[in-house]
Amino acid sequence: MSANERSTRAFREILQKPGNDACADCGAPDPNWGSCTLGVFICLACSGIHRNIPNISKVKSLTLSRWEDHELEFMAQNGNELMKSKYEAAVPVYYYKPTHKDCQVLREQWIRAKYERREFSEPGKFTYEEGTRDGMLMKRGRDNGQFLSRRFVLSEREGTLKYFTKYDAKEPKAVIKVDSINATFQPEKIGNPNGLQITYLKDYSTRNMFVYHDNGKEIVDWFNSIRAVQLHYLKVAFPGATDAELVPRLTRNFVKEGYMEKTGPRQTEGFKKRWFTLDHRRLMYFKDPLDAFAKGEVFLGNKNYGYSASSGLPAGTHCNGAFEYGITIQTPDRCFLFTCETESDQQDWLKRFNDIMSAQMSPQEYTMEATFRHKH
């Protein structure tokens, strides 16, 4: 039996062990690479990140590389579950563990934090929990689109994120309450691999802010520091709640984004192309993906209270846009008409809308709905 056949047979057995059927770092199914120095099975994408830390991790293909007997034995003795118990022993509950769907900077910093910096091997004082974070980030100008260096200050005690146009400015340009913040990495949209979109409520409307830092660790640390402060705030606000109940209320990825066309409230205007962002129950639309403010927002409540989403447009609608696959959203106050470019996009939007409308609303969402209807 050749060495390759021997290793293939050995891996077939080792991969049956619990935990070895998914990438140790991002959870992608059927990992086909391994780190023969860390004893974990990983996917192709994560193996590329491991290659960038050669002093810590040496990676090999499970099928194409030559494995020595002692390496096979090491992989058999260790594996994903055992190594997670070592390298992820003390991951803070608020720390965002990326999946295979997340961007490169999140996955790279998670891997470096685990294996290179050994941040989670034992309980300790994490840099994300220092109570305050003060530093410079590149921020996109609301009107001119230029990125300029701005000072940001995150305060756990005050429950705020502030930013200043000058480092020594006495008054902040904005004071943002952490409970209204969402933050999500948007490298493609922002045009920077470390691009972070911060959204928050300002006068009951959603405001977008786009920032980045050249250092990947720095921007991911800011992201997790925001999550740490948010969790602290929620624990004070809801003292009886468990971590499992509170963590889903920290930063979240948008449910879906993309272009659709829409018409105005009289439904006689032409259909115009807009960028749509679905952030849980808020469907926002923008003229441009990098606009600071939405042109409009739709609150998606529960289907038992007058909300529905269906395919097609009402009879007699004059659809003069480029897109032809219609969606009608009915709310207690009005009807919204959209069109999608493809049928698959239409079906995906509809599934997202109906999933949200089928979910029970929290007390906070009822409050948001009342405020929303009063404002709009």
TIGUVO-596063 format. One record per residue (C-alpha): chain; residue number from 0; residue in one letter; z negated, x, y. Coordinates in nm, 4 decimals. Example, Ala and Ser with C-alpha at 12.3 -4.5 7.8 and 13.67 -1.06 7.14 Angstrom:
2
 kette  nr rest       up     east    north
     A   0    A  -0.7800   1.2300  -0.4500
     A   1    S  -0.7140   1.3670  -0.1060
END
This chain:
376
 kette  nr rest       up     east    north
     A   0    M   0.0000   0.0000   0.0000
     A   1    S   0.0983   0.1408   0.3402
     A   2    A  -0.1556   0.1867   0.6206
     A   3    N   0.0118  -0.0940   0.8172
     A   4    E  -0.0087  -0.3363   0.5257
     A   5    R  -0.3716  -0.2403   0.4708
     A   6    S  -0.4644  -0.3074   0.8343
     A   7    T  -0.2673  -0.6368   0.8386
     A   8    R  -0.4564  -0.7577   0.5318
     A   9    A  -0.7904  -0.6434   0.6772
     A  10    F  -0.7265  -0.8202   1.0103
     A  11    R  -0.6267  -1.1405   0.8345
     A  12    E  -0.9786  -1.1469   0.6914
     A  13    I  -1.1612  -1.0246   1.0050
     A  14    L  -0.9884  -1.2828   1.2278
     A  15    Q  -1.1382  -1.5600   1.0138
     A  16    K  -1.4846  -1.4725   1.1475
     A  17    P  -1.6161  -1.7193   1.4105
     A  18    G  -1.5081  -1.6261   1.7627
     A  19    N  -1.2291  -1.3898   1.6620
     A  20    D  -0.9615  -1.6622   1.6827
     A  21    A  -0.9666  -1.6586   2.0657
     A  22    C  -0.9483  -1.3786   2.3242
     A  23    A  -1.2970  -1.2392   2.3912
     A  24    D  -1.2320  -1.2322   2.7668
     A  25    C  -1.0205  -1.5363   2.8612
     A  26    G  -1.0308  -1.7621   2.5557
     A  27    A  -0.6533  -1.7609   2.4930
     A  28    P  -0.5847  -1.8601   2.1297
     A  29    D  -0.4666  -1.6198   1.8570
     A  30    P  -0.5400  -1.2773   2.0083
     A  31    N  -0.3039  -1.0092   1.8779
     A  32    W  -0.4653  -0.7024   2.0334
     A  33    G  -0.7961  -0.5298   1.9773
     A  34    S  -1.0168  -0.2772   2.1540
     A  35    C  -1.1110  -0.0191   1.8923
     A  36    T  -1.3857   0.1186   2.1193
     A  37    L  -1.5470  -0.2154   2.2165
     A  38    G  -1.4884  -0.4033   1.8906
     A  39    V  -1.3317  -0.7147   2.0476
     A  40    F  -1.0097  -0.9077   1.9894
     A  41    I  -0.8097  -0.9839   2.3030
     A  42    C  -0.4777  -1.1317   2.4184
     A  43    L  -0.1772  -0.9380   2.5511
     A  44    A  -0.2607  -1.0137   2.9184
     A  45    C  -0.6215  -0.8952   2.8885
     A  46    S  -0.5134  -0.5881   2.6898
     A  47    G  -0.3210  -0.4777   3.0015
     A  48    I  -0.6439  -0.4930   3.2052
     A  49    H  -0.8346  -0.3023   2.9338
     A  50    R  -0.5656  -0.0320   2.9531
     A  51    N  -0.6652   0.0244   3.3166
     A  52    I  -1.0164   0.1274   3.2076
     A  53    P  -0.9255   0.3847   2.9380
     A  54    N  -1.2642   0.5569   2.9579
     A  55    I  -1.4223   0.2311   2.8339
     A  56    S  -1.1594   0.0607   2.6210
     A  57    K  -0.8822   0.1833   2.3930
     A  58    V  -0.6486  -0.0994   2.2918
     A  59    K  -0.4133  -0.1349   1.9983
     A  60    S  -0.1756  -0.4001   1.8727
     A  61    L  -0.3023  -0.5682   1.5553
     A  62    T   0.0486  -0.5647   1.4087
     A  63    L   0.2364  -0.2708   1.5613
     A  64    S  -0.0270   0.0027   1.5974
     A  65    R  -0.1669   0.2349   1.3344
     A  66    W  -0.5378   0.1684   1.2675
     A  67    E  -0.7646   0.4257   1.1050
     A  68    D  -1.0048   0.3098   0.8351
     A  69    H  -1.3122   0.3782   1.0498
     A  70    E  -1.1591   0.1661   1.3316
     A  71    L  -1.0988  -0.1252   1.0955
     A  72    E  -1.4567  -0.0949   0.9756
     A  73    F  -1.5817  -0.0921   1.3380
     A  74    M  -1.3838  -0.4102   1.4185
     A  75    A  -1.5185  -0.5795   1.1039
     A  76    Q  -1.8787  -0.4864   1.1891
     A  77    N  -1.8520  -0.6082   1.5505
     A  78    G  -1.6060  -0.8757   1.6665
     A  79    N  -1.6103  -1.1193   1.9546
     A  80    E  -1.9317  -1.3144   1.8927
     A  81    L  -2.1509  -1.0081   1.8437
     A  82    M  -2.0034  -0.8276   2.1444
     A  83    K  -2.0417  -1.1376   2.3638
     A  84    S  -2.4106  -1.1426   2.2772
     A  85    K  -2.4236  -0.7841   2.4034
     A  86    Y  -2.1928  -0.7833   2.7078
     A  87    E  -2.2495  -1.1448   2.8186
     A  88    A  -2.6211  -1.1630   2.7423
     A  89    A  -2.7219  -1.2492   3.1002
     A  90    V  -2.4233  -1.4054   3.2798
     A  91    P  -2.5639  -1.6096   3.5720
     A  92    V  -2.5020  -1.9816   3.5308
     A  93    Y  -2.3022  -2.0003   3.8575
     A  94    Y  -2.0753  -1.7015   3.7726
     A  95    Y  -1.7182  -1.8209   3.7222
     A  96    K  -1.5923  -1.7189   3.3782
     A  97    P  -1.2116  -1.7156   3.4041
     A  98    T  -0.9803  -1.8611   3.1422
     A  99    H  -0.6267  -1.7554   3.0464
     A 100    K  -0.5004  -1.9959   3.3156
     A 101    D  -0.6743  -1.8045   3.5965
     A 102    C  -0.5207  -1.5351   3.8140
     A 103    Q  -0.5230  -1.1600   3.7515
     A 104    V  -0.7955  -1.0636   4.0008
     A 105    L  -1.0486  -1.3055   3.8493
     A 106    R  -0.9780  -1.1913   3.4949
     A 107    E  -0.9758  -0.8214   3.5887
     A 108    Q  -1.3082  -0.8355   3.7723
     A 109    W  -1.4691  -1.0340   3.4907
     A 110    I  -1.3577  -0.7695   3.2379
     A 111    R  -1.4700  -0.4816   3.4631
     A 112    A  -1.8034  -0.6529   3.5347
     A 113    K  -1.8661  -0.6959   3.1609
     A 114    Y  -1.7619  -0.3654   3.0129
     A 115    E  -1.7314  -0.1106   3.2963
     A 116    R  -2.0205  -0.2106   3.5242
     A 117    R  -2.2245  -0.3737   3.2419
     A 118    E  -2.3481  -0.6348   3.4921
     A 119    F  -2.4450  -0.8929   3.2321
     A 120    S  -2.5912  -0.6813   2.9527
     A 121    E  -2.9472  -0.7495   3.0655
     A 122    P  -3.1139  -0.9751   3.3227
     A 123    G  -3.1299  -0.8158   3.6654
     A 124    K  -3.0868  -0.8694   4.0354
     A 125    F  -2.7231  -0.9626   4.0829
     A 126    T  -2.5342  -0.8697   4.3981
     A 127    Y  -2.4350  -1.2360   4.4318
     A 128    E  -2.7988  -1.3400   4.4763
     A 129    E  -2.9064  -1.1340   4.7744
     A 130    G  -2.9548  -1.4416   4.9923
     A 131    T  -2.7024  -1.3288   5.2515
     A 132    R  -2.3589  -1.1690   5.2455
     A 133    D  -2.2021  -1.0183   5.5555
     A 134    G  -1.8592  -0.8572   5.5703
     A 135    M  -1.5007  -0.8549   5.6894
     A 136    L  -1.2185  -1.0570   5.5342
     A 137    M  -0.8567  -1.0912   5.6394
     A 138    K  -0.8105  -1.4506   5.7624
     A 139    R  -0.4837  -1.6314   5.8306
     A 140    G  -0.4491  -1.7587   6.1868
     A 141    R  -0.4293  -2.1375   6.2040
     A 142    D  -0.1373  -2.1453   6.4470
     A 143    N   0.0506  -1.8153   6.4218
     A 144    G   0.0146  -1.7432   6.0502
     A 145    Q  -0.0966  -1.3820   6.1077
     A 146    F  -0.3787  -1.2352   5.8997
     A 147    L  -0.6514  -1.0753   6.1142
     A 148    S  -0.9838  -0.9157   6.0225
     A 149    R  -1.2739  -1.1569   6.0732
     A 150    R  -1.6471  -1.1284   6.0088
     A 151    F  -1.7941  -1.3748   5.7590
     A 152    V  -2.1667  -1.4369   5.7026
     A 153    L  -2.2961  -1.6383   5.4059
     A 154    S  -2.6605  -1.7487   5.4267
     A 155    E  -2.8598  -1.9018   5.1428
     A 156    R  -3.1518  -1.9861   5.3725
     A 157    E  -2.9301  -2.1786   5.6148
     A 158    G  -2.6922  -2.3075   5.3475
     A 159    T  -2.3937  -2.2041   5.5607
     A 160    L  -2.0833  -1.9862   5.5745
     A 161    K  -2.0004  -1.8714   5.9294
     A 162    Y  -1.7090  -1.6758   6.0626
     A 163    F  -1.6736  -1.4833   6.3879
     A 164    T  -1.3534  -1.3854   6.5693
     A 165    K  -1.5117  -1.0528   6.6754
     A 166    Y  -1.7603  -0.8468   6.4765
     A 167    D  -2.0163  -0.8453   6.7590
     A 168    A  -1.9540  -1.2043   6.8781
     A 169    K  -2.2787  -1.3889   6.9436
     A 170    E  -2.1463  -1.7349   6.8556
     A 171    P  -1.9577  -1.8133   6.5352
     A 172    K  -1.6129  -1.9713   6.5527
     A 173    A  -1.7142  -2.2076   6.2720
     A 174    V  -2.0318  -2.3008   6.0832
     A 175    I  -1.9482  -2.4453   5.7422
     A 176    K  -2.2048  -2.6206   5.5210
     A 177    V  -2.1916  -2.4795   5.1693
     A 178    D  -2.2159  -2.8232   5.0092
     A 179    S  -1.8774  -2.9160   5.1624
     A 180    I  -1.6996  -2.5940   5.0548
     A 181    N  -1.4450  -2.5543   4.7825
     A 182    A  -1.2940  -2.2128   4.7096
     A 183    T  -1.0045  -2.1421   4.4761
     A 184    F  -0.7839  -1.8377   4.4212
     A 185    Q  -0.4239  -1.8952   4.5361
     A 186    P  -0.2370  -1.5616   4.5105
     A 187    E   0.1143  -1.7114   4.4975
     A 188    K   0.0599  -1.9570   4.7816
     A 189    I  -0.1064  -1.6981   5.0083
     A 190    G   0.1282  -1.4166   4.9063
     A 191    N  -0.1538  -1.1758   4.8195
     A 192    P  -0.2962  -1.1020   4.4709
     A 193    N  -0.6504  -1.1389   4.6124
     A 194    G  -0.5786  -1.4543   4.8153
     A 195    L  -0.8615  -1.7100   4.8304
     A 196    Q  -0.8277  -2.0618   4.9753
     A 197    I  -1.1487  -2.2027   5.1227
     A 198    T  -1.1530  -2.5737   5.2023
     A 199    Y  -1.4286  -2.7660   5.3755
     A 200    L  -1.4883  -3.0965   5.5483
     A 201    K  -1.4638  -3.1030   5.9262
     A 202    D  -1.5147  -3.4429   6.0904
     A 203    Y  -1.4452  -3.6047   5.7512
     A 204    S  -1.1067  -3.4299   5.7234
     A 205    T  -1.0290  -3.1373   5.4944
     A 206    R  -0.9712  -2.8027   5.6673
     A 207    N  -0.7957  -2.5162   5.4845
     A 208    M  -0.8744  -2.1504   5.5455
     A 209    F  -0.6826  -1.8673   5.3742
     A 210    V  -0.8462  -1.5256   5.3300
     A 211    Y  -0.8110  -1.2087   5.1255
     A 212    H  -0.9636  -0.8638   5.0859
     A 213    D  -0.7702  -0.5580   4.9688
     A 214    N  -1.0498  -0.4809   4.7214
     A 215    G  -1.0443  -0.7147   4.4200
     A 216    K  -1.4151  -0.6720   4.3458
     A 217    E  -1.5067  -0.7603   4.7043
     A 218    I  -1.3168  -1.0926   4.7127
     A 219    V  -1.4451  -1.1982   4.3676
     A 220    D  -1.8003  -1.1070   4.4757
     A 221    W  -1.7591  -1.3319   4.7824
     A 222    F  -1.6359  -1.6122   4.5555
     A 223    N  -1.9325  -1.5858   4.3175
     A 224    S  -2.1777  -1.5444   4.6066
     A 225    I  -2.0544  -1.8776   4.7488
     A 226    R  -2.1147  -2.0341   4.4065
     A 227    A  -2.4649  -1.8816   4.3877
     A 228    V  -2.5591  -2.0229   4.7297
     A 229    Q  -2.4108  -2.3619   4.6386
     A 230    L  -2.6196  -2.3770   4.3199
     A 231    H  -2.9348  -2.2850   4.5153
     A 232    Y  -2.8582  -2.5629   4.7665
     A 233    L  -2.7965  -2.8206   4.4903
     A 234    K  -3.1184  -2.7279   4.3077
     A 235    V  -3.3145  -2.7954   4.6258
     A 236    A  -3.1235  -3.1195   4.6945
     A 237    F  -3.1481  -3.2458   4.3346
     A 238    P  -3.4701  -3.0958   4.1904
     A 239    G  -3.4549  -3.2954   3.8667
     A 240    A  -3.0956  -3.2041   3.7782
     A 241    T  -3.0075  -2.9587   3.5005
     A 242    D  -2.7768  -2.6589   3.5426
     A 243    A  -2.5213  -2.8351   3.3214
     A 244    E  -2.5143  -3.1256   3.5684
     A 245    L  -2.4924  -2.9054   3.8778
     A 246    V  -2.2422  -2.6344   3.7773
     A 247    P  -1.9384  -2.8727   3.7749
     A 248    R  -2.0201  -2.9448   4.1405
     A 249    L  -1.9678  -2.5823   4.2440
     A 250    T  -1.6217  -2.4560   4.3423
     A 251    R  -1.3409  -2.6032   4.1355
     A 252    N  -0.9717  -2.5434   4.0857
     A 253    F  -0.7406  -2.8092   4.2245
     A 254    V  -0.6370  -3.0679   3.9663
     A 255    K  -0.2694  -3.0337   4.0641
     A 256    E  -0.0503  -2.9181   4.3533
     A 257    G   0.3186  -2.9524   4.4279
     A 258    Y   0.5911  -3.1220   4.6289
     A 259    M   0.6516  -3.4967   4.6362
     A 260    E   0.8220  -3.7162   4.8939
     A 261    K   0.6407  -4.0001   5.0689
     A 262    T   0.7141  -4.2799   5.3117
     A 263    G   0.4922  -4.4147   5.5897
     A 264    P   0.2580  -4.7167   5.5883
     A 265    R   0.5322  -4.9658   5.6880
     A 266    Q   0.7439  -4.8329   5.3989
     A 267    T   1.0569  -4.8625   5.6112
     A 268    E   1.0530  -4.5000   5.7301
     A 269    G   1.2497  -4.2345   5.5462
     A 270    F   1.0923  -4.0470   5.2553
     A 271    K   0.9810  -3.6987   5.3662
     A 272    K   0.9028  -3.3962   5.1513
     A 273    R   0.5332  -3.3007   5.1626
     A 274    W   0.3058  -3.0566   4.9796
     A 275    F   0.0363  -3.2453   4.7863
     A 276    T  -0.3022  -3.1148   4.6733
     A 277    L  -0.5211  -3.3180   4.4367
     A 278    D  -0.8826  -3.2047   4.4708
     A 279    H  -1.0717  -3.4365   4.2386
     A 280    R  -1.0717  -3.7749   4.4180
     A 281    R  -0.8990  -3.6536   4.7358
     A 282    L  -0.5186  -3.6501   4.7396
     A 283    M  -0.4091  -3.4585   5.0509
     A 284    Y  -0.0601  -3.4029   5.1849
     A 285    F   0.0663  -3.1278   5.4136
     A 286    K   0.3930  -3.0468   5.5866
     A 287    D   0.3545  -2.6867   5.4622
     A 288    P   0.1331  -2.5509   5.1793
     A 289    L  -0.0423  -2.3159   5.4291
     A 290    D  -0.1235  -2.5790   5.6933
     A 291    A  -0.4827  -2.5754   5.8199
     A 292    F  -0.5173  -2.9539   5.8238
     A 293    A  -0.3741  -3.2249   5.6004
     A 294    K  -0.1378  -3.4751   5.7620
     A 295    G  -0.3149  -3.7417   5.5593
     A 296    E  -0.5497  -3.8040   5.2675
     A 297    V  -0.5831  -4.0717   5.0013
     A 298    F  -0.9170  -4.1387   4.8306
     A 299    L  -0.8784  -4.2235   4.4597
     A 300    G  -1.1612  -4.4546   4.3557
     A 301    N  -1.2342  -4.6285   4.0267
     A 302    K  -0.9716  -4.8621   3.8754
     A 303    N  -1.2267  -5.1454   3.8551
     A 304    Y  -1.2498  -5.1529   4.2350
     A 305    G  -0.8907  -5.2071   4.3443
     A 306    Y  -0.7349  -4.8638   4.2738
     A 307    S  -0.4297  -4.8177   4.0517
     A 308    A  -0.1374  -4.5803   3.9959
     A 309    S   0.1891  -4.6863   3.8342
     A 310    S   0.5431  -4.5543   3.7898
     A 311    G   0.8265  -4.6887   4.0019
     A 312    L   0.8437  -4.8338   4.3527
     A 313    P   0.8121  -5.1980   4.4636
     A 314    A   1.1323  -5.4040   4.4476
     A 315    G   1.3407  -5.3706   4.7609
     A 316    T   1.2072  -5.0276   4.8591
     A 317    H   1.4803  -4.8333   5.0353
     A 318    C   1.4509  -4.4875   4.8760
     A 319    N   1.6610  -4.2495   5.0846
     A 320    G   1.5022  -3.9181   4.9841
     A 321    A   1.6235  -3.6489   4.7481
     A 322    F   1.3647  -3.7331   4.4775
     A 323    E   1.4070  -4.0393   4.2591
     A 324    Y   1.1064  -4.0767   4.0243
     A 325    G   0.8677  -4.3128   4.2020
     A 326    I   0.4892  -4.3532   4.1964
     A 327    T   0.2965  -4.6396   4.3574
     A 328    I  -0.0740  -4.5924   4.4347
     A 329    Q  -0.2632  -4.9072   4.5273
     A 330    T  -0.5982  -4.8815   4.7079
     A 331    P  -0.8136  -5.1692   4.8417
     A 332    D  -0.6664  -5.1061   5.1878
     A 333    R  -0.3002  -5.0226   5.1381
     A 334    C  -0.0169  -4.9152   4.9128
     A 335    F   0.1176  -4.5557   4.9011
     A 336    L   0.4677  -4.4763   4.7789
     A 337    F   0.5711  -4.1323   4.6490
     A 338    T   0.8722  -3.9888   4.4685
     A 339    C   0.8898  -3.6860   4.2370
     A 340    E   1.1802  -3.4537   4.1660
     A 341    T   1.1613  -3.4826   3.7859
     A 342    E   1.0379  -3.7386   3.5368
     A 343    S   0.7990  -3.4856   3.3772
     A 344    D   0.6419  -3.4178   3.7188
     A 345    Q   0.6076  -3.7925   3.7782
     A 346    Q   0.4358  -3.8394   3.4406
     A 347    D   0.2013  -3.5452   3.5008
     A 348    W   0.0940  -3.6757   3.8453
     A 349    L   0.0429  -4.0241   3.6990
     A 350    K  -0.1717  -3.8917   3.4155
     A 351    R  -0.3910  -3.7012   3.6650
     A 352    F  -0.4263  -4.0047   3.8942
     A 353    N  -0.5150  -4.2387   3.6091
     A 354    D  -0.7618  -3.9936   3.4522
     A 355    I  -0.9461  -3.9753   3.7857
     A 356    M  -0.9370  -4.3516   3.8414
     A 357    S  -1.0757  -4.4088   3.4905
     A 358    A  -1.3757  -4.1813   3.5501
     A 359    Q  -1.7070  -4.3233   3.6692
     A 360    M  -1.7920  -4.2515   4.0319
     A 361    S  -2.1116  -4.0693   4.1302
     A 362    P  -2.3393  -4.1964   4.4107
     A 363    Q  -2.2051  -3.9142   4.6303
     A 364    E  -1.8477  -4.0311   4.5654
     A 365    Y  -1.9354  -4.3886   4.6667
     A 366    T  -2.0719  -4.2464   4.9928
     A 367    M  -1.7531  -4.0425   5.0396
     A 368    E  -1.5421  -4.3531   4.9730
     A 369    A  -1.7326  -4.5579   5.2325
     A 370    T  -1.6981  -4.2805   5.4928
     A 371    F  -1.3326  -4.2372   5.4057
     A 372    R  -1.2500  -4.6077   5.4421
     A 373    H  -1.4425  -4.6300   5.7674
     A 374    K  -1.2518  -4.3315   5.9114
     A 375    H  -0.9079  -4.4231   5.7815
END
